[in-house]
Amino acid sequence: MNRTELFLALIVFLLAALIYETGDGTTPEFIVIPVLLILFVIPIYAIGALIIENVING
């Protein structure tokens, strides 16, 4: 994972967090579910990619 991918992942994560914070109880599920998936998947992907590139590949 190079710096560009990490930077783009950070932007997507922060935008999803912003949408999650500004949403209220009436936000439709088709918006909430992808946002929650992004909030949980991006950190797992970023950490996994960093581990694979730095630890496993040396």
FENVENRA-V348749 format. One record per residue. N is the residue number from 1. OMEGA is omega in whole degrees, -180 to 180 (* if undefined). Layout:
# FENVENRA-V348749
n->N omega->OMEGA
n->N omega->OMEGA
This chain:
# FENVENRA-V348749
n->1 omega->178
n->2 omega->-176
n->3 omega->180
n->4 omega->178
n->5 omega->179
n->6 omega->179
n->7 omega->178
n->8 omega->176
n->9 omega->178
n->10 omega->178
n->11 omega->179
n->12 omega->180
n->13 omega->-179
n->14 omega->176
n->15 omega->178
n->16 omega->177
n->17 omega->178
n->18 omega->178
n->19 omega->180
n->20 omega->-178
n->21 omega->-177
n->22 omega->178
n->23 omega->176
n->24 omega->-177
n->25 omega->-178
n->26 omega->179
n->27 omega->-177
n->28 omega->-177
n->29 omega->-179
n->30 omega->173
n->31 omega->-175
n->32 omega->-175
n->33 omega->177
n->34 omega->179
n->35 omega->178
n->36 omega->176
n->37 omega->178
n->38 omega->-179
n->39 omega->-179
n->40 omega->-175
n->41 omega->-177
n->42 omega->179
n->43 omega->179
n->44 omega->178
n->45 omega->-177
n->46 omega->180
n->47 omega->179
n->48 omega->179
n->49 omega->178
n->50 omega->179
n->51 omega->-178
n->52 omega->-177
n->53 omega->-173
n->54 omega->-175
n->55 omega->-175
n->56 omega->-179
n->57 omega->177
n->58 omega->*
